[in-house]
């Protein structure tokens, strides 16, 4: 008689085997490989970028024009249209990034996540690569918002270092919120639950920031929320770099420190939770 075949145990994704230590150079190479993979997907269907530009365009062309003439929001020496333009850019980045987790759930359903976890790529590189790829998508929104702002007469700062700083802030903001989105996807695991949570989170993050009105107008409790909101620091950095006659309320060092440190913390949390998608 032949003995029955031995059962092969399935891997425990909740407690995966540790990946071997890699050098910083190897980590970056693997991270940018993930970014390149997502960019190639975008090249096949660039229409997504244009459709996502409709909402920020409406905010600038309708909401911004109305409140500029109403003069009901005190913005100091800045016209309201100028004050609002960087906030709408941050809003566009947020809306792109916060729903990025649904793409990860699609990859889980297609079996791509399982294949990724079977490779020796560090989990943090997988998460950070996803975040940076969202930043690349957000750069197209920066170009569109810059064009619309220029067309509407917003006084922009065209210094090369300022423009470079805006692009860095856009990528960091997108990486931060897309990583946060990935964490939510790892917890809820289904598209229906994720869409509900994403919609609940988007509006509070946007309105509890300095994107469309200054923090000085807020009640005390909302000021505390705004100071703890990373979007506030992204908007502050964009406003001080993007506009010709503006300055940073918190300081650029503080803005970028918050964006970078929060992204790193969320990347570590996401790296820990990412294997749960496979279960």
Backbone as a ProteinNet text record, in pm:
[ID]
protein_1_A
[PRIMARY]
XXXXXXXXXXXXXXXXXXXXXXXXXXXXXXXXXXXXXXXXXXXXXXXXXXXXXXXXXXXXXXXXXXXXXXXXXXXXXXXXXXXXXXXXXXXXXXXXXXXXXXXXXXXXXXXXXXXXXXXXXXXXXXXXXXXXXXXXXXXXXXXXXXXXXXXXXXXXXXXXXXXXXXXXXXXXXXXXXXXXXXXXXXXXXXXXXXXXXXXXXXXXXXXXXXXXXXXXXXXXXXXXXXXXXXXXXXXXXXXXXXXXXXXXXXXXXXXXXXXXXXXXXXXXXXXXXXXXXXX
[TERTIARY]
84.9	0	88.1	41.4	117.6	68.5	159.8	122.7	58.4	-36.7	-103.1	-4.2	-24.7	67.9	65.1	180.9	191.5	123.9	51.7	-14.6	88.1	86.1	177.3	109.1	160.8	94.2	98.2	-12.2	-18	56.2	116.1	188	94.9	142.8	66.6	100.2	10.8	40.1	35.9	-37.6	-42.4	89.8	169.6	299.1	403.5	434.1	521.7	664.9	737.9	879.8	950.1	1042.6	1109.9	1192	1187.4	1267.6	1411.4	1506.3	1645.4	1676.5	1772.8	1813.2	1870.4	1836.8	1884.3	1955.2	2042.5	2113	2019.5	2049.9	1965.9	1953.4	2061.5	2057.3	1960.1	1964.2	1873.4	1729.2	1709.3	1574.6	1516.3	1594.9	1546.4	1520	1607.2	1587.7	1456.9	1427.2	1302.8	1181.6	1198.4	1088.6	1053.1	1155.1	1128.5	1084.6	1114.8	1060.8	909	859.8	714.9	654.2	722.2	673.8	665.5	770.2	770.6	659.6	629.4	522.1	387.7	361.4	234.4	227.3	340.2	340.5	307.9	358.3	326.4	177.1	111.6	-33.8	-102.4	-50.8	-111.3	-96.4	13.8	35.4	-65.7	-119.9	-219.7	-356.2	-382.8	-513.2	-494.9	-445.3	-422	-549.4	-662.8	-787.2	-825.4	-780.2	-811.6	-763.1	-645.4	-589.1	-675.2	-730.1	-812.3	-945.8	-1006.9	-1135.1	-1120.6	-1009	-987.2	-960.3	-927.5	-900.8	-1028.7	-1143.2	-1268	-1308.8	-1301.7	-1348	-1266.5	-1132	-1057.5	-1079.2	-1099.3	-1127.1	-1257.9	-1359.8	-1487.1	-1472.6	-1393.3	-1370.7	-1306.9	-1208.3	-1139.9	-1227.6	-1295.4	-1370.3	-1502.7	-1564.7	-1695.8	-1683.7	-1643.4	-1635.5	-1538.1	-1420.9	-1320.9	-1364.9	-1425.8	-1470.6	-1580	-1675.1	-1785.7	-1734.6	-1650.3	-1605	-1501.3	-1433.3	-1344.9	-1424	-1537.8	-1622.2	-1699.7	-1734.1	-1808.3	-1722	-1592.5	-1498	-1543	-1596	-1647.3	-1546.5	-1433.8	-1331.6	-1206.1	-1162.3	-1044.5	-915.7	-842.5	-717.1	-599.9	-612.7	-502.4	-478.4	-352.8	-315.3	-340.6	-369.6	-390.7	-535.2	-558.2	-694.7	-737.8	-868.1	-914.6	-881.6	-887.9	-854.1	-711.2	-617.9	-478.8	-467.4	-535.1	-530.3	-580.8	-682.6	-749.8	-675.9	-601.1	-540.8	-452.2	-359.6	-280.6	-365.5	-471.8	-559.8	-632.8	-670.8	-737.7	-639	-513.9	-412.8	-397.5	-391.6	-382.4	-506.3	-623.1	-746.2	-741.3	-693.4	-684	-589.9	-477.4	-382.5	-447.5	-520.4	-588.3	-688.6	-769.1	-873	-813.7	-700	-633.1	-579.2	-515.9	-443.1	-534.2	-641.9	-720.5	-796	-822	-890.4	-793	-663.9	-564.1	-569	-618.1	-623.9	-715	-813.4	-904.5	-830.5	-726.6	-645.4	-571.1	-530.5	-461.7	-557.7	-683.9	-783.1	-807.1	-809.6	-821.1	-702.6	-583.7	-465	-474.1	-531.8	-551.7	-645.3	-755.3	-852.8	-793.2	-699.2	-634.9	-516.2	-480.7	-369.3	-233.2	-228.7	-100.2	-34.5	-113.9	-58.4	11.3	-49.5	11.6	147.6	156.7	284.1	387.5	344.6	436.2	492.2	404	446.8	538.6	532.6	620.1	761.4	782.3	915.1	992.7	1123.9	1204	1202.8	1115.4	1108.1	1060.9	1129.2	1083.5	942.1	863.9	726	722	816.4	819.7	844	924.4	948.6	822	743.4	616.6	522.1	512.1	420	468.3	596.8	650.2	643.1	667.3	655.7	514.6	415.4	276.1	248.9	302.9	281.2	343.9	466.3	533.9	468.3	413	343.4	218.6	153.3	41.4	90.9	212.3	270.1	295.2	337.7	358.6	226.1	119.7	-12	-53.4	-21.6	-62.5	12.3	129.8	205.1	127.1	49.7	-30.4	-133.8	-187	-282.1	-214.9	-88.9	-14.9	-1.8	26.2	37.3	-95.1	-205.1	-336.6	-374.1	-351.3	-384.4	-297.7	-170.4	-82.9	-137.9	-179	-230.7	-357.8	-451	-575.7	-550	-459	-428.5	-368.1	-276.8	-217.2	-323.3	-413.6	-519.2	-614	-636.5	-726.1	-656.8	-529.1	-458.1	-396.3	-381.5	-316.7	-168.6	-116.8	23.8	109.3	170.4	247.7	395.4	462.6	607.7	672	739	795.4	942.9	995.7	1135.6	1154	1259.2	1275.6	1276.7	1339	1342.2	1202.8	1124.1	988.3	901.8	912.8	836	878.8	1009.7	1058.3	1004.7	999.3	944.5	798.4	721.9	580.3	566.2	648.2	639.8	676.1	776.4	814.1	700.8	639.2	527.8	410	383.6	275.1	302.7	425.5	460.3	451.9	504	499.5	355.1	272.6	133.4	60.2	83	18	67.4	197.3	251.6	193.9	180.8	127.1	-15.8	-102.4	-243.5	-271.3	-190.8	-210.4	-165.7	-61.1	-19.4	-125.5	-183.9	-296.2	-412.2	-436.8	-541.3	-511.1	-385	-347.1	-370.9	-342.9	-367.5	-515.9	-601.1	-745.4	-784.9	-727.2	-758.8	-717.6	-605.6	-560.5	-655	-723.1	-811.8	-951.2	-1004.7	-1142.3	-1150.2	-1050.6	-1031.4	-1134.8	-1243.6	-1342.3	-1362.8	-1397.7	-1414.8	-1531.3	-1640.1	-1758.1	-1728	-1665.3	-1631.4	-1530.1	-1435.1	-1332	-1392.6	-1483.2	-1544.1	-1619.2	-1686.8	-1758.6	-1665.5	-1558.8	-1463.3	-1391.2	-1352.6	-1282	-1364.1	-1492.3	-1579.3	-1598.9	-1604.6	-1619.3	-1495.2	-1377.2	-1252.5	-1217.4	-1257.2	-1210.5	-1256.1	-1385.4	-1438.1	-1386.1	-1382.8	-1325.3	-1179.5	-1100	-960.1	-950	-1036.1	-1031.3	-1080.1	-1198	-1256	-1188.9	-1124.6	-1050.4	-905.6	-886.7	-753.7	-764.3	-652.7	-649.7	-658.5	-722.8	-725.1	-809.3	-927	-1015.9	-1050.2	-999.3	-1014	-900.5	-858.6	-746.2	-784.5	-684.9	-707.5	-760.4	-724	-766.6	-918.5	-991	-1136.7	-1202.6	-1129.4	-1187.5	-1213.5	-1313.7	-1329.2	-1213	-1197.8	-1080	-1065.9	-1178.2	-1168.6	-1126.1	-1172.8	-1136.7	-992	-942.9	-801.8	-713	-749.7	-670.5	-669.6	-784.2	-792.1	-706.9	-713.9	-636.7	-486.8	-441.9	-298.7	-250.3	-341.8	-304.4	-324.3	-378.5	-410.5	-290.3	-232.7	-116.9	-148	-275	-310.3	-286.2	-301.1	-275.7	-132.9	-37.6	103.3	137.7	70.1	90.2	40.4	-78.5	-133	-42.3	7.8	94.7	221.4	280.2	400.2	367.4	257	219.1	190.6	121.2	83.9	207.2	302.6	421.5	513.9	515.3	603.1	537.6	409	340.2	308.2	279	234.1	348.8	338.1	445.3	445.9	328.9	320.2	266.4	321.1	273.4	391.1	362	465.2	408.9	498.6	458	417.8	302.6	255.1	332.1	372.7	443.4	592.7	634.8	774.2	788.3	863.2	878.5	945.5	1039.3	1104.9	1002.7	912	807.2	714.6	675.7	584.1	641.4	764.7	823.2	860.2	893.2	920.5	795.7	681.8	555.7	522	535.3	501	591.6	721	815.2	799.7	795.2	787.3	656.6	546.1	417.8	415.9	474.1	481.4	562.7	674.9	758.7	686.3	616.9	543.5	432.9	358.3	251.2	306.4	425.2	487.1	520.8	573.1	605.5	479.8	373.9	247.4	191.2	195	145.6	224.4	357.2	440	401.4	361.7	319.2	183.7	94.7	-41.5	-58.1	32.2	16.7	-5.4	65.4	39.1	-102.7	-176.1	-313.8	-405.6	-367.5	-449.2	-460.8	-362	-360.2	-448.9	-502.2	-584.2	-731.6
-119.9	0	124.4	225.2	350.6	442.6	512	603.3	728.5	786.8	908.4	1022.9	1113.1	1224.8	1314.6	1365.6	1453.9	1587	1635.7	1766	1876.7	1969.1	2082.4	2196.5	2241	2348.2	2479.2	2551.5	2681.7	2784.2	2881.8	2982	3064.3	3100.6	3184.8	3329.4	3395.9	3533.2	3630.2	3594.5	3685.1	3688.4	3584.7	3580.3	3534.9	3618	3575.4	3561	3481.2	3468	3599.9	3638.4	3765.8	3763.6	3873.7	3883.5	3914.4	3868	3893.9	4042.7	4082.8	4222.5	4263.9	4384.8	4435.2	4567.7	4601.4	4728.6	4841.7	4965.6	5078.5	5089.3	5061.1	5068.3	4965.4	4843.5	4739.8	4773	4829.6	4868.5	4972	5073.9	5177.3	5121	5029.3	4969.6	4891.6	4816.4	4739.9	4832.4	4941.6	5037.5	5100.6	5145.5	5210.6	5111.1	4983.8	4882.1	4873.6	4885	4887.7	5012.5	5126.4	5250.3	5235.8	5181.1	5162.9	5071.5	4968.9	4877.2	4949	5033.7	5105.8	5213.8	5275	5376.5	5313.6	5192.8	5124.2	5096	5067.9	5050.5	5180.4	5292.1	5421.1	5458.7	5421.6	5454.6	5387.6	5274.2	5204.8	5273.6	5348.9	5414.4	5549.7	5651.3	5783	5865	5815.7	5892.8	5918.7	5832.6	5850.7	5986	6028.6	6155.5	6273.4	6267.1	6377.1	6383.1	6268.9	6269.4	6318.9	6288.1	6334.7	6484.6	6545.6	6690.1	6771.9	6708.4	6783.6	6847.6	6770.6	6823.4	6943.2	6936.2	7055.8	7174.9	7149.4	7259.2	7328.7	7252	7311.4	7392.5	7342.6	7417.9	7553.2	7554.3	7679.7	7773.4	7718.5	7802.3	7850.2	7773.2	7809.4	7859.8	7772.3	7807.7	7923.4	7914	8017.6	8151.5	8153.9	8279.9	8344.4	8264.9	8319	8381.3	8308.6	8358.5	8469.4	8476.5	8590	8719.2	8716	8834.9	8861.3	8755.6	8774.5	8837.3	8806.7	8860.2	8832.6	8713.9	8677.3	8602.5	8561.1	8487.6	8573.7	8613.8	8700.1	8622.1	8664.5	8597.5	8695.5	8807.3	8902.8	8972	8977.5	9044.8	8959	8831.6	8742.5	8748.3	8761.2	8739.6	8596.4	8578.1	8444.4	8340.4	8380.2	8286.4	8235.9	8326	8286.3	8196.7	8236.5	8158.9	8016.5	8003.6	7875.4	7779.4	7830.1	7744.3	7633.9	7663.2	7553.9	7454.5	7504	7413.3	7317.3	7364.7	7276.3	7175.3	7215.5	7118.1	7009.2	7048.8	6949.4	6861.1	6921	6842	6738.5	6779.4	6686.9	6571.6	6603.1	6498.5	6404.2	6459.9	6377.9	6283.8	6334.1	6251.7	6139.1	6165.7	6059.6	5952.8	5997.5	5905.6	5825	5887.5	5822.7	5701.9	5697.7	5582.4	5487.9	5505.3	5420.8	5277.9	5263	5130	5034.7	5088.7	4999	4924.7	4987.5	4918.9	4801.5	4816.2	4707.3	4590.5	4622.2	4515.4	4443.4	4517.2	4453.1	4360.5	4404.7	4320.4	4195.3	4207.4	4088.1	3990.5	4042.7	3955.5	3887.6	3953.7	3898.1	3807.7	3798.9	3713.7	3780.6	3910.2	3978.5	3996.7	4024.8	4044	3917	3801.3	3674.4	3655.2	3692.1	3679.1	3775.4	3896.2	3994	3944.6	3886.6	3839	3718.1	3647.5	3531	3570.2	3696.6	3743.4	3789.3	3801.2	3849.7	4001.6	4069.7	4215.4	4254.6	4345.9	4389.1	4445.1	4413	4461.9	4614.9	4679	4825.5	4881.1	4811.6	4856.2	4843.8	4738.7	4723.4	4838.3	4871.1	4976.6	5112.4	5140.3	5270.5	5287.8	5180.7	5187.8	5223.1	5164.5	5198.5	5345.3	5393.6	5532.4	5628.8	5601.6	5689.7	5685.5	5572.6	5566.7	5653.6	5663.3	5756.9	5900.1	5926.4	6059	6094.6	5998.4	6023	6057.7	5988.4	6020.7	6163.3	6202.8	6334.6	6447.4	6419.5	6524.2	6579.9	6496.1	6545.3	6646.4	6626.3	6722.4	6855.7	6850.1	6973.6	7054.9	6989.2	7059.5	7123.4	7051.3	7104.2	7222.9	7210.9	7320.1	7441.5	7421.2	7533.5	7607	7531.2	7594.2	7672.9	7613.7	7681.5	7805.7	7793.4	7908.2	8022.4	7988.2	8091.4	8156.1	8075.8	8126.6	8218.6	8190.6	8272.7	8395.7	8410.4	8528.8	8516.7	8396	8376.6	8412.4	8487.5	8527.8	8411.1	8340.8	8221.2	8253.3	8171.6	8181.1	8082	8132.9	8047.4	8017.6	8049.2	8017.2	7864.5	7816.3	7670.5	7594.1	7651.3	7582.2	7575.8	7681.9	7681.4	7578.3	7572	7472.9	7331.1	7310.5	7178.9	7143.9	7242.9	7218.9	7180.7	7243.5	7208.2	7062.9	7023.2	6885.5	6784.7	6817.6	6728.5	6718.3	6833.6	6832.3	6751.2	6760.2	6683.1	6533.5	6492.9	6350.2	6300	6378.1	6336.3	6326.5	6426.4	6421.5	6301.5	6273.6	6158	6028	6018	5897.3	5876.6	5986.3	5977.1	5923.7	5986.5	5948.3	5817.7	5783.4	5654.3	5540.2	5564.4	5463.7	5446.4	5558.3	5552.5	5474.5	5496.4	5424.2	5274.6	5239.5	5098.7	5031.7	5104.4	5049.8	5020.5	5113.9	5091.2	4968	4954.5	4838.6	4708.8	4708.6	4587.6	4549.7	4648.1	4621.6	4579.9	4646.3	4616.8	4505.5	4499.2	4387.9	4376.1	4449.7	4440.9	4578.7	4580.7	4707.6	4787.5	4718.8	4788.9	4860.2	4791.1	4854.1	4965.7	4942.2	5043.4	5172.2	5163.3	5282.5	5361.2	5290.1	5359.1	5433	5364.9	5428.4	5543.1	5523.7	5628.7	5754.5	5739.9	5856.1	5926.7	5849.3	5909.9	5989.2	5941.4	6004.8	6126.5	6130.4	6234.4	6373.4	6390.7	6523.8	6579.3	6500.8	6556.3	6598.2	6519.8	6557.8	6689.7	6708.2	6828.5	6951.3	6939.5	7056.5	7088.9	6990.8	7017.1	7049.8	7135.7	7180.7	7326.6	7383.1	7522.5	7533.8	7436.5	7434.2	7546.8	7574.7	7674.8	7788.3	7784.8	7897.6	7890.4	8004.9	8006	7944.2	7892	7829.4	7930.9	8057.5	8160.5	8174.5	8131.6	8139.4	8026.2	7921.6	7801	7816.2	7744.2	7736.3	7658.6	7669.4	7613.3	7463.7	7390.6	7245.2	7206.2	7284.1	7252.1	7291.5	7396	7431.7	7316.1	7252.1	7138.9	7024.8	6999.5	6894.5	6931.1	7057.9	7102.3	7091.1	7124.8	7115.3	6970.2	6874.6	6732.6	6669.2	6744.2	6693.3	6712.6	6606.2	6623.6	6707.5	6707.5	6786.4	6935.5	6981	7120.7	7159.9	7072.5	7103.8	7092.7	7003.6	6997.9	7126.7	7171.8	7295.6	7413.4	7418.7	7529.1	7533.1	7416.6	7411.5	7452.1	7402	7437	7586.2	7642.1	7783.9	7874	7840.8	7925.6	7911.4	7795.1	7772.6	7809.5	7789.5	7805.9	7951.8	8032	8169	8267.5	8376.2	8476.1	8561.2	8586.5	8678	8607.6	8490.3	8415.9	8370.9	8324.2	8274.3	8154	8076.6	7957.4	7995	7945.6	7971.9	7891.8	7770.6	7683.8	7675.9	7717.5	7701.4	7578.5	7592.4	7480.5	7360.6	7386.3	7274.6	7191.3	7259.1	7188.7	7114.8	7180.3	7117.4	6987.1	6991.9	6873.1	6767.7	6810.9	6714	6633.1	6700.3	6630	6534.6	6580.3	6495.8	6373.1	6392.8	6280.8	6183.3	6234.9	6145.8	6068.3	6133.8	6063.3	5956	5986.8	5887.1	5766.2	5788.5	5677.5	5591	5655.1	5578.3	5496	5557.3	5484.1	5372.6	5393.9	5288.5	5167.1	5190.4	5078.8	5004.6	5080.5	5015.5	4937.1	4999.4	4930.9	4805.9	4809.5	4691.7	4576.8	4611	4507.9	4448.2	4533	4487.6	4431.9	4466	4427.8	4277.7	4189.3	4045.2	4001.9	4079.2	4041.2	4042	4115.9	4117.8	3979	3896.5	3765.4	3664.8	3698.8	3604.1	3622.9
0	0	0	-76.3	-79.4	30.6	91.4	200.3	141.7	216.1	165.6	156.2	59.7	46.1	168.8	198.2	313.8	284.4	382.6	366.9	383.4	291.6	298	370.8	483.3	557.5	480.3	483.6	420.6	505.4	442.7	520.9	606.4	723.4	814.1	784.7	709.1	666.6	783.3	889.9	1004.7	1080.2	1064.3	1130.7	1029.4	930.3	822.1	868.1	791.1	820.8	795.7	882	860.3	733	660	539.7	577.6	498.9	532.7	528.9	610.1	614.4	479.2	437.6	309.9	334	243.4	251.6	212.4	253.8	211.5	60.2	-11.3	-157.4	-213.8	-160.3	-206.4	-169.9	-51.8	-8.5	-103.3	-137.7	-229.1	-367.8	-412.7	-544.9	-550.2	-445.2	-442	-430	-353.6	-338.7	-472.2	-546.1	-673.7	-780.8	-760.6	-851.6	-837.9	-713.5	-691.2	-753.8	-737.6	-798.4	-950.2	-1011	-1155.9	-1203.3	-1127	-1164.4	-1167.3	-1067.1	-1063.6	-1170.9	-1203.6	-1309.1	-1444	-1466.9	-1592.4	-1603.4	-1491.7	-1493.6	-1533.7	-1482.3	-1510.8	-1656.8	-1717.6	-1859.3	-1949.6	-1904.5	-1986.2	-1981.3	-1873.3	-1860.3	-1792.4	-1865.7	-1804.8	-1786.6	-1832.9	-1821.5	-1676.5	-1584.8	-1442.9	-1393.1	-1439.3	-1393.1	-1435.7	-1556.5	-1605.5	-1531.9	-1506.8	-1437.1	-1293.6	-1230.9	-1093.9	-1087.9	-1200.6	-1203	-1208.3	-1234.5	-1248.1	-1116.2	-1007.2	-878.1	-830.7	-827.6	-785.6	-878.7	-1007.8	-1100.7	-1064.3	-1027.8	-987.9	-859.9	-764.7	-641.1	-671.3	-757.9	-789.3	-871.6	-971.2	-1064.1	-1007.2	-918.7	-865	-721.1	-630.6	-489	-467.3	-529.3	-510.2	-563.3	-683.1	-740.9	-657	-608.4	-529.3	-400	-327.2	-197.6	-211.9	-325.9	-350.2	-357.5	-427.1	-438.7	-309.6	-236.3	-111.6	-3.1	-3.5	95.9	239.3	258.7	391.3	476	416.7	490.1	496	616	627	598.1	498.1	460.6	457.6	529.6	535.8	403.3	362.9	238.3	113.9	134	20.5	-27.6	-157.2	-208.4	-179.3	-159.6	-121.4	-227.9	-355	-462.5	-447	-413.2	-391.1	-268.4	-159.8	-35.9	-57.5	-141.6	-158.4	-250.5	-348.3	-450.8	-391.9	-299.1	-240.7	-161.8	-97.7	-24.5	-116.3	-234.8	-330.6	-387.7	-405	-447.1	-341.5	-213.7	-106.2	-102.3	-128.4	-132	-243.1	-360.1	-473.2	-440.8	-377	-336.7	-236.7	-140.5	-39.5	-103.3	-196.5	-256.8	-341.7	-406.3	-481.4	-387.3	-278.4	-191.3	-99.4	-47.8	56	3.1	-129.3	-186.8	-256.7	-231.7	-296.1	-242.6	-120	-60.7	-134.6	-207.8	-279.1	-389.5	-446	-547.3	-485	-359.1	-289.3	-265.8	-235.2	-217.5	-349.5	-460.9	-592.4	-616.4	-579.7	-597.9	-512.3	-392.7	-309.6	-378.6	-435	-500.8	-624.6	-691.8	-810.9	-777.2	-650	-609.3	-615.7	-648.2	-661.4	-525.3	-423	-289	-240.9	-266.7	-226.4	-293	-421.7	-491.8	-435.1	-401.5	-342.2	-209.3	-128.3	3.3	-6.6	-118.8	-136.7	-178.9	-213.5	-253.5	-130.7	-142	-27.8	-12.1	-84.6	-73.8	65.6	132.6	266.1	260	362.5	365.4	362.9	430.7	432.1	292.4	211.8	74.1	-8.8	13.3	-57.8	-24.2	104.8	147.8	101.5	120.2	79.1	-71.9	-146.2	-292	-335.5	-268.6	-299.4	-269.9	-156.8	-120.4	-219	-260.6	-355.1	-493.3	-531.2	-659.6	-657.7	-542.1	-530.2	-543.5	-492.9	-508.9	-653.6	-733.7	-877	-944.1	-906.3	-962.1	-924.3	-802.6	-755	-825.8	-880.8	-950.3	-1068.7	-1134.8	-1247.2	-1199.4	-1077.5	-1022.7	-993.4	-951.5	-926.8	-1055.1	-1165.6	-1292.8	-1332.1	-1312	-1348.5	-1260.3	-1128.6	-1036.7	-1064	-1094.9	-1129.9	-1252.4	-1353.6	-1474.9	-1445.6	-1371.2	-1339.7	-1254.4	-1156.4	-1071.3	-1152.9	-1242.3	-1328.1	-1416.4	-1470.9	-1558.5	-1482.6	-1353.2	-1272.6	-1213.9	-1239.8	-1193	-1055.8	-1003.9	-874.1	-886.9	-790.6	-792.9	-742.6	-835.4	-803.4	-789.7	-710.1	-693.1	-789.5	-892.6	-996.1	-973.3	-855.7	-828.2	-834.7	-901.8	-917.3	-784.8	-681.9	-553.1	-491	-509.2	-455.7	-527.7	-660.2	-736.5	-697	-680.9	-638.2	-499.9	-409.8	-276.7	-280.8	-371.9	-387.5	-432.3	-528.6	-578.3	-469.5	-388.5	-278.3	-176.7	-143.8	-48.8	-102.2	-232.7	-293.7	-283	-315.4	-308.6	-164.9	-69.6	71.2	120.6	85.7	128.4	71.5	-55.8	-117.6	-55.9	-29.7	32	171	246.3	382.1	381.1	303.2	308	233.8	134.8	69.6	161.3	240	337.6	445.1	489.1	582.4	521.1	392.3	321.5	317.2	294	289.9	425.7	533.5	667.5	686.1	642.5	651.7	570.6	448.8	364.7	432	501.3	570.7	684.1	741.4	854.8	810.5	707.1	666.6	562.5	471.2	377.1	264.7	268.6	161.8	99.5	-29.4	-100	-43.8	-8.8	40.5	172.5	265.6	393	374.1	285	263.5	207.9	111.1	53.7	160.1	249.6	355.8	449.4	492.5	583.9	514.4	387.8	314.7	300.2	271.1	257.6	390.9	498.5	631.7	670.1	632.2	672.7	587.9	462.3	370.9	412.1	433.7	464.1	596.8	705.7	829.5	815.2	742.2	722.4	646.7	547.5	465.1	540.9	601.4	667.1	801.1	864.4	988.1	955.9	857.1	817.7	775.1	735.8	691.3	540.1	474.1	328.3	270	326.5	267	362.9	484.5	577.4	678.3	731.9	826.1	960.4	1029.3	1159.7	1260.1	1244.6	1339.8	1346.4	1242.3	1241.4	1319.7	1347.8	1405.5	1555.2	1606.8	1752.4	1814.2	1943.1	2011.1	1988.3	1997.4	1982.2	1840.8	1739.8	1602.2	1573	1639.5	1625.6	1671	1783.1	1832.8	1732.1	1669.1	1567.1	1446.8	1406	1289.7	1314.7	1433.5	1465	1464.6	1490.4	1489	1352.3	1257.6	1124.6	1031.7	977.3	887	763.7	720.4	602.9	626.9	750.8	784.1	750.5	779.7	756.7	608.3	538.3	393.4	327.5	367.7	312.3	344.8	468	508.6	423.9	398.1	314.6	171.1	117.4	-19.6	-32.6	65.5	58	62.7	147.8	159.9	39.9	-25.1	-139.8	-272.7	-281.7	-409.8	-440.4	-337.6	-357.8	-345.8	-419.9	-421.3	-295.5	-235.2	-121.6	2.8	32.7	148.2	233.4	353.2	442.8	519	578.2	651.9	794	835.9	971.7	1075.6	1039	1133.3	1105.4	987	945.9	857.6	749.3	656.2	721.1	812.7	881.3	957.9	1027.3	1101.8	1006.4	896.4	801.1	746.4	696.8	635.8	740.6	860.8	967.3	998.9	1008.3	1035.7	921.7	798.1	683.5	675.3	690.7	677.9	793.1	916.8	1032.6	1035	999.9	998.1	889.5	774.3	666.9	709	777	821.6	924.5	1017.9	1119.7	1053.8	963.5	895.3	807.4	749.5	668	753.7	872.6	962.3	1006.3	1036.5	1074.1	955.3	837.7	718.4	686.3	708.1	683.2	775.3	896.7	990.8	953.3	901.4	872.3	731.9	639.9	499.2	478.8	551	531.6	564.3	642.2	675.3	552.7	448.6	328.4	265	286.2	222.4	293.6	410	485.3	453.1
[MASK]
+++++++++++++++++++++++++++++++++++++++++++++++++++++++++++++++++++++++++++++++++++++++++++++++++++++++++++++++++++++++++++++++++++++++++++++++++++++++++++++++++++++++++++++++++++++++++++++++++++++++++++++++++++++++++++++++++++++++++++++++++++++++++++++++++++++++++++++++++++++++

